[in-house]
Amino acid sequence: MTKQIRQLTAVVTGQATSDGAGVKLKRIIHQQHQKAFDPFLLLDEFSSDNADDYIGGFPSHPHRGFETVTYMLEGAMLHRDHLGNEGHLRAGDVQWMTAAHGIIHSEMPEQENGLLRGFQLWINLPAAEKMKPPHYQDIAAADIPRLSLANGGTIKVIAGDYVSDTETITGAVHGVTTQPLYLDVSLSPQQQLNIPIATQQTVLVYVYEGVLAVGESADILTAGQLGQLQNGDTLQLATQQQAARFLVLAALPLNEPVVQSGPFVMNSDEEVEQAFRDYRNGVLTL
């Protein structure tokens, strides 16, 4: 059966901003992208070796209606929530938190100097699951499947299934309704990688180091750029004269209304207003 290569249809360049208690970061996906990138709601990259850029962290705050995925490349963060969960995130670790009905948590640096680097991704939940009980997973780097490629480079399978010519590798997270695929890929110079992708999935590629050519036209994405690739069942990726590191994100779109206000993502204004009332009245997490 002939493979149909997905083509680059949109490019987003991350913008510098701050969040939490003054944490400086690069925001790649934000509210104006939510319809086009369904079910992905937000993608932030944080990277600094200046403690002033991150030391304030993200003090206690609420969420309802979606999932947050924190992936650390360098440094250390501490997660605490109202359920009593406490997660110490180190280099390579992942925290997958399903806020659903409601969770109140904090994310604070466990270091006073040195490099802090990683990503936070928000994935929407279907309407039928927005009010289910919250759930939290801490995934150690050692528990994330890692594939060494024949011509150099690696693939870390954080979520979903990576299908190669010879095997299927199931990631650390699976069983999610939107069937997310989350890969962290490193390619050597002049290396090509083809990844099978379901035709109905939203597919995004974010380059965080180097330069990457995507699709049959070899359109270029440079560090700090995210590309959306559409129309096909195969993701074709290649490096040229330099290595590249990038995230591959794919998931089934929900095709439902999205209403976000701050930390709440629901399907209507009324539901968001109810979330704010519940938080003010101390019943968000009940």
Protein Blocks (a to p, Z undefined) as FASTA:
>chain_A
ZZdddddfbdcddddddehjhiacddfbdfklmmmmocbfbdcddddfbfklmmnopadd
ddehiacddddfbdcdddddfkopacdddehiacdddfklopcdddddfbfedjdddddd
dddddfklmmgccddddddfklpccdddfkgpjdddfbccdddfkbccddfbehiaklpa
cddddddehiacdddddfkbccddddfehjddedjkopacdehiacddehiabdcdddfk
bccdddddddddfkiacddehjbccfbfklmmmmmmmmmnopmmZZ
